[in-house]
Each structure stands twice: as C-alpha cells, then as structure tokens.
Amino acid sequence: MIVRDIMTTRLIAVEPDDTLAHAITLLRQYHLHHLPVTRKLHRKSPEGVLTTLLLCEGMVSTQDIDIAAAAAPGRKNEQALWQERRIVEVMHHASLRVTPTTSVSAAAQILVERGLNCLPVVEYELIEGETQAVLVGLITRSDLLQALSRAMGSSEPGMQLDVLLPPGDIRSLANTLLLAREMHVQVHSVLATPDEQGNLKVASLRLGTINPSPLLVRLRKEGIQYSYGGSLKEDGTPQR
Amino acid sequence: MTDTHSVQSHHRARLLFDAGALHYDFGPTHPLNPNRIRALMDLLQCSNLWNPDDPHTALALTAAATEEQLTLIHSPAYVAAVRELSQPLAEGVNMLARQQQRSELASRYGFGDSDTPPAIGMHEASARIAGGTITALSAVMGLPEGGTFSEEERPLHVFHPHGGLHHAWAEHASGFCIYNDAAVAIAYVLQASEAKILYIDFDAHHGDGVQRAFYDDPRVMTISIHETGRYLFPGSGDVLEMGNGSGRGYSVNVPLEPYTEDDGYIEVMESLLPQLITAFAPHVIISNHGCDTHSWDPLTHLSLTTRGINAQSKLTHQLAHTYCQGRWVALGGGGYALYRVVPRAWGALWAELSEQKVPERLPEDWVERWRKVWLNEASDQDEIAQEVMGKSYSLSEFPTTFNDPAEQFPPLPCRWDINYINRQTTGLVRHLLIPSSIRQAFPFSRQRSPFSDLFDLLHLNRSSTPSRTRVLDTKQGQILLRDFCPPSLIERLRAEAKLNAFARLPEREHKLMLDIAHSQDCSLTVAHTPAGEIIGQVTIAPADEWWEGIDNLYEVAIEVSANWRGLGIARELLAFALTLDAKEDMIFFAIGLNWHWDAENLGISMCKYRELIKHLFGTQGFREYSTTEPNVSMEPTNVLVARVGNRVDKHIADQFLNRLMRSTALTGM
C-alpha cells in the first residue's frame, strides 16, 4: 500500500496572506484540524490547457492558532486584532513531506516518531528552472486508521475467524483460503501481524457468511486449528 | 386484564400467512428452509391456536411490494439485478457469454456466495414478503394498503412470520436476505403518515440493514439486541453505533456475550426497553423475532430457551399497550433449528399476540410428522453444527412440550462472567442513550459503598425543613418554586404543554417526574404556576454506573418549558434547588448533549447553546471540565460542567477528576 491509495485529495487550502479569521472559518466549516498553506501557480501546457498548481508553503493547525490567540494582549480592544494577523506569521513550514509513492508504513512511522497528526503529500516538479513542491494531498492519522479498518474488512458484513499458524508454517492459512473458495465463502480480508520476534501466530479472516458451520466442519477434518467465538472452557473463563 | 378486554383484543390480532412466500427458497441444503413455516402453520392448526378460515384472525396480503415501494430503500439498479437473476437463463446464442455476465451481476449485488445464491423466482417471493410487511404495518396504522376495516375491526397486532429479512442493504443482498421488508414497510409508513416508529430486533444477528436504512432519521428508533459481532456475522452492532446527524441517539445496539442465557438476557431487556420506549414515545412497534438465539440453533452462540424467547414477546406486547395504543407488528426473522425451535417459538409468539395460552404438550400427531422430517433432514447437521458452535452441552432430542423443561438446559460454567460483561454493556447503553431524567425514573439496582447511606439525599437539609417553597415574580406572572417535592404534590400538578424535553410528551414527562419523586435517592425541584402547571424542573440524582464507586457524586438535570424561557427562571430554579446545607460536601455535575437541545426552537447555534448552559451553571459555581466520558467527547459542542464542594474529601475529588479522564475501554474488553 502506498500513500496515494489512502491520502485525502479534497484539499481545503489557504494562502500565506489570508487572515487567521479566514482560516478559523474554514477549520470550523469543514471540521478540520489542519490547513495546508499554498500559493497558486497558473500554468499553460504546450497544448494550451490552463492548469492551476498548488505550491506547498507550509501548514497551519488549530494549535498554531490557539497559540497565536493565547499570546495576544488581554485588553479588550486589542483582542480582536490577532484575528487580523496573516497566516504567514503563524504557520510552520512543514519541512517533513512525503510523496504519493511513499509506502504507508513509512508515512505511519514518521507520524508516530515525530508526534505529528498530518503530513503534506507533494510531487516535485521542475518549474521555470526551479524545483517546486506541488501539493497533491494530505495524509492524516485518520486516513491511516481508516485504512486499517478497511484492511480488517469492517466495511462489509461478515464474521471473524482466527486461524492459528504453527511456528514457521502458514500452510493452514493457505488451506483455509482454498477451502473457502471451494465452498463459495467470500473472503473480505486477511490480516496476519507478526509478533515481536517476527513470527506469524494468528491470521484473522473476515468472511462474508452468516453460516460458517460447513466451512468449520471442513477445517476440523483437515486438522486446521481456529478460533470462532469463545468456545466454553471448563475453568469458567470465556475465551476472549 | 378483564375478560371483555381479552376477547376484544383476541379478535384484533391477525396473522398474515401468504403461501406464495414459501417460494422464498434457496434449495434443500440451505439453512433457511421454508419448511419451518410449514411446520409452524401445521402446529398452529393442530393445537387450535389459529384457523386459516376464521376471517377475524387472518389478514390477507393486499399486494406484493411495487417497484416504487422497493426503491424507497433499495437502489433501482439492485432491484433490476434481482429481477434479472430471478429469471431462468433463456436458451439461445451466446449462452456462455451471458452466463458469465450473469455471474458478474450476481457477485456485484451480493449473490455470489453460498449464503444468498440467486434462485429462480426470488424477486417475486421477496416482493411478496415485503408486500406482506407493508400490509401488516399499514393495517395497524389504519392506512389503505392494510385493507379496509371499520375502526373496531382494525387489527391492533399483526404477526407476519415470513418477514424479518433484516440484513439486506440498499445495494446488495446479504445473510439470506434480498429485500429488507421491515425497512421498506417503515419507509413506506414514514412517507404516508406522521408516525414515529420503533423497530426492535431480537434476532441473534445484528439488524444491520434496518439500522443502516434509518441511521440518520430521528423518526425511527432501531433497537437491536444481538450476539456481539466480535466473531459473529455481520460483525457490526457496537454500542457506539448510535446514529448520525439528527438521528444520533436513535440507533441502539446491545451486543451480548456468546452463551448468554435466559436470566441474563431478560435482565438486559427489562432494564433497557421500557426506558428507551418512554424516551422515544413511538406510535407503533415493529419487532423482529428471530429465534436463532435459542440454545439449539446451529448458527449462533447464544443459549436461550423458550423462557427467554417468550419473555421478548411478552414485554413487547405489554409495551405496545402501554405506549402505542396496542399498535404492534411482529415479524419472523432468523431461526435455523427449523423443526425443533421455530414452530414452538413462533407458535408461542402468536399465542401472545392473540392472548391465548399454549398447551403444555405439543400435539402428538404433529410431533410424529415433524420428528420424522427432522431425523431425515436435519438431525445430523444440527448435531455437528451445535458442536462446532461449542453448544453441544444441551441434549439433542426432538421436543415434546411447547416450553423447554429447565432441566434439559443445565447452567453453563462461565455464567457469572457472561452476566457481568452483559451488565456492563447495559450500563453503557443506559448511560449513552437514555436521557438522564428517564434513567433516574427507572433506577438500576446499584452497588454502593456502605458509607454512602450516611449521606442519604433526603437529609441533605439537615437543619431546615425538608421541603421549601419560594415565590418568584416574572413578566409572565407569578410562579412557585418547591424543592424535595413529595409524590402527592406532583400528582396534583400537571406538566405544561412545552415541558417535553425528555419524554417528548407532557403527560409522560409528568409520569417521569412522579417516578422521580417516588424514588428514594433523588430530589425533585419544580417551578409551577399558581394554576398548577409545572413549567420547569431540576432533578438531583446519584450518578449512574459510569461513575460507580465515587461517593457523594450527584448528577443535576434541568429543564424549563419553551413557553417560559428568557425570563431568568432557569437560573433562579437552579439556585433554589442547590440551596442545600450539604452542598459543600458534595460533587455535582451536569452533562449537556447537543442532541437533547432544541436550539432550533430558540433560533441559536449549538455553540451558543453550549455557552448558555455553561453560563447558567457557572452562576452556581460550576465550571467546565474536559472529559473522556463517551457521550460528551462524541461531539465538540457537548459539555460537562461540575462543582466540587470545598469540604469534599481530597481523595474523593481526585477520584472524580481521574474518572473524568479515564480511558474509554468501556465494556471490559
């Protein structure tokens, strides 16, 4: 999965010379936490088609605005003035950027390590002899969470089956998938996460069926270990 | 209930049976087999519970659902695809290419797997089922599609056993369901009347299709009590799926643990349904009675017996009479123990609707007939499936009695854990979806620390008289304030027409206030006119389960009639209610949730309303606290304000502040 697959492309942007008041209006109106700061560049292609590019200048977040508001002098007649300040005065330059072909895992690492909520996605283009960063999208923590939830198959009705994988052997997963295909059971997603030693222990499958028993019976016959719902344990604890 | 009543309502319950719907059939090896309905109808007739020739208890299908009705819920493209797949493939040229095209169509619209395979004639059969539910709901609502009846003859309750195909989505078939009959019928009635509709889903699987169809509509409340989607199909149905936009708070989900048994189930149901119905005040109830919750069902982990299943219809019946003038449509639904459970469960359901008693023993000839069928067709699979689901503990026999004998279902080993988790889930649902004053009118048996008795709310005013009055002059005339109202006073007063924030109808609001006045540990303060109309109220009540373990913590709720706003009454009333000797020994908090506000009425924005609430409570020394409390944190305009008294033990105050920010791993998972 690369950034292009999951990034936000609906760009609500401000210009460096806009006021903070304008940014606040946009943040409220669209329920956003970040706005990219861009400069528009109009360009004519050799065929004569006019396109508008957004050159990435930085980012402004609700936090930047909060700080600007807090720093404003407390007297009443001066209070409104901070809203008249220009975005270029409070924005940060967002020197960390990713490109659409960055892998999602690398982008996730950057967000977590740097404690960021949002990264601009840019493509570098040579414009009038200078390399410019053209904004093509944003990637936020919400985008990553949505990608995870989709990867777990939550957008389709289905049931969850955990297949146990003996150490170093993923044949049981492969066989389960083959059986599901044979029995016309749809597989919405497969997710297997390595533990700290890098071993796969469990694969979680989202299956699009309300009637799993025929498949489960076959799995038993093939000796594939799975868990589906808490089977009752005698010691009195339900399996979670 | 008197005899005349039961005779009358007997004649006002009808059963809609449509033989054409028996063609809703995916083949002999499919778990949903129409034979279950045949066995049911046979049982009803053998035990004299229903006679198809009695014109007073049968309801005829008026018509199959039309294209127009189906597309209220389903997309036209989907309906066209179902029609297409419903036809046999005509012989002719390009057979292979057309077959290919067809299977692509099938998999695009959810017919690509073994759950809901395309079947010849399925469009007609499902449209008849949807038409049946439209007929049933229209009949109890007095709409023309239900048939013509005089007002005395109009059916109050209708049972439609074929209905309840609750998994169908707008654009694809799912989980044995093609057209979502309940959703289509509800959408139809929404369009044809002003009614508010309550949908209750008792099926073991989450009622995802119906919930989705009305997720943003405050005129339809959907309540689904089901096995948790952690493993089970369709995987959705978490408590936090509460509706969206103006429909927030109108989708209710109660996910239960696998292997939940009768007692746990009944407890959950009784501590939620009456409250939710009081809060919603529907005109009609439509319920799905999927009986796959039974211990013998091969598709789920729930472990009810007929006792738990019959309790569902009993409670629904009672609620329909209390809140909806009897208007109630019961649908079938899931149920895959075809011969051993479905006929008995739905036979008892019909007996409940028509106020008849089921005989103790099943008719012998019926048992003989269907036991054979069961042995031939289903007993082996039943046994294997039961084992696969981890339910092999219950005896695999063909039943001979209408109700399950308790000794056949020994208690399960982890009952205590299961009930504990279910109680937590119930507490969360109460907390999130039931307005505070209704919660307080239906108290939950709580565990309290032994010291909290020292602090009985009734003795908050240790020195002064227990109940005070004060006169307040306003521009609209004089009003009286009274705290610690005794029930007898509330009985003599009545609620003003616009005092309806919590129960939506002034009469119900009055009933609620009466319940609060009766409740030992709540305090009710009202503002009323000299003519006896209550125009405002403040309740102070112990905090609910989410705050469990914090002593002297009370929740404050305030309401002033829309006709009396802008006169400063709220502020005076609140100040009056909080004039307590013990005020400084207590922690008070209040929660403002934007979906309870009628900002529209006031013509102000949600943000402004929030400021208003903060300001109102600010006059009494409350201040805003940020919190992870799930309801408050759900929307930025929601707000929690609290006042920690200055004599409150520091330990308790810290406990409160910590609880405000506690992590929201709520259900003990």
HADDOCK unambig.tbl for C-alpha pairs under 7 A between the chains (distance, minus, plus):
assign (segid A and resid 157 and name CA) (segid B and resid 233 and name CA) 6.64 0.50 0.50
assign (segid A and resid 157 and name CA) (segid B and resid 234 and name CA) 4.31 0.50 0.50
assign (segid A and resid 157 and name CA) (segid B and resid 235 and name CA) 6.07 0.50 0.50
assign (segid A and resid 158 and name CA) (segid B and resid 233 and name CA) 4.89 0.50 0.50
assign (segid A and resid 158 and name CA) (segid B and resid 234 and name CA) 4.44 0.50 0.50
assign (segid A and resid 158 and name CA) (segid B and resid 235 and name CA) 5.55 0.50 0.50
assign (segid A and resid 159 and name CA) (segid B and resid 231 and name CA) 5.32 0.50 0.50
assign (segid A and resid 159 and name CA) (segid B and resid 232 and name CA) 4.93 0.50 0.50
assign (segid A and resid 159 and name CA) (segid B and resid 233 and name CA) 4.25 0.50 0.50
assign (segid A and resid 159 and name CA) (segid B and resid 234 and name CA) 5.75 0.50 0.50
assign (segid A and resid 159 and name CA) (segid B and resid 235 and name CA) 5.53 0.50 0.50
assign (segid A and resid 160 and name CA) (segid B and resid 230 and name CA) 6.79 0.50 0.50
assign (segid A and resid 160 and name CA) (segid B and resid 231 and name CA) 4.47 0.50 0.50
assign (segid A and resid 160 and name CA) (segid B and resid 232 and name CA) 6.63 0.50 0.50
assign (segid A and resid 161 and name CA) (segid B and resid 231 and name CA) 6.67 0.50 0.50
assign (segid A and resid 184 and name CA) (segid B and resid 113 and name CA) 4.99 0.50 0.50
assign (segid A and resid 184 and name CA) (segid B and resid 114 and name CA) 5.40 0.50 0.50
assign (segid A and resid 185 and name CA) (segid B and resid 113 and name CA) 5.63 0.50 0.50
assign (segid A and resid 185 and name CA) (segid B and resid 114 and name CA) 6.38 0.50 0.50
assign (segid A and resid 186 and name CA) (segid B and resid 113 and name CA) 6.29 0.50 0.50
assign (segid A and resid 209 and name CA) (segid B and resid 115 and name CA) 6.11 0.50 0.50
assign (segid A and resid 209 and name CA) (segid B and resid 175 and name CA) 6.61 0.50 0.50
assign (segid A and resid 209 and name CA) (segid B and resid 233 and name CA) 6.78 0.50 0.50
assign (segid A and resid 210 and name CA) (segid B and resid 115 and name CA) 6.87 0.50 0.50
assign (segid A and resid 210 and name CA) (segid B and resid 175 and name CA) 5.42 0.50 0.50
assign (segid A and resid 210 and name CA) (segid B and resid 233 and name CA) 5.25 0.50 0.50
assign (segid A and resid 211 and name CA) (segid B and resid 115 and name CA) 6.99 0.50 0.50
assign (segid A and resid 211 and name CA) (segid B and resid 299 and name CA) 6.05 0.50 0.50
assign (segid A and resid 213 and name CA) (segid B and resid 385 and name CA) 5.67 0.50 0.50
assign (segid A and resid 213 and name CA) (segid B and resid 388 and name CA) 6.58 0.50 0.50
assign (segid A and resid 216 and name CA) (segid B and resid 388 and name CA) 6.93 0.50 0.50
assign (segid A and resid 217 and name CA) (segid B and resid 388 and name CA) 6.98 0.50 0.50
assign (segid A and resid 228 and name CA) (segid B and resid 231 and name CA) 6.11 0.50 0.50
assign (segid A and resid 229 and name CA) (segid B and resid 231 and name CA) 5.34 0.50 0.50
assign (segid A and resid 229 and name CA) (segid B and resid 258 and name CA) 6.95 0.50 0.50
assign (segid A and resid 230 and name CA) (segid B and resid 258 and name CA) 6.76 0.50 0.50
assign (segid A and resid 231 and name CA) (segid B and resid 390 and name CA) 5.40 0.50 0.50
assign (segid A and resid 232 and name CA) (segid B and resid 390 and name CA) 6.50 0.50 0.50
assign (segid A and resid 234 and name CA) (segid B and resid 413 and name CA) 6.56 0.50 0.50
assign (segid A and resid 236 and name CA) (segid B and resid 413 and name CA) 5.08 0.50 0.50
assign (segid A and resid 236 and name CA) (segid B and resid 414 and name CA) 4.36 0.50 0.50
assign (segid A and resid 237 and name CA) (segid B and resid 414 and name CA) 5.73 0.50 0.50
assign (segid A and resid 238 and name CA) (segid B and resid 414 and name CA) 6.33 0.50 0.50
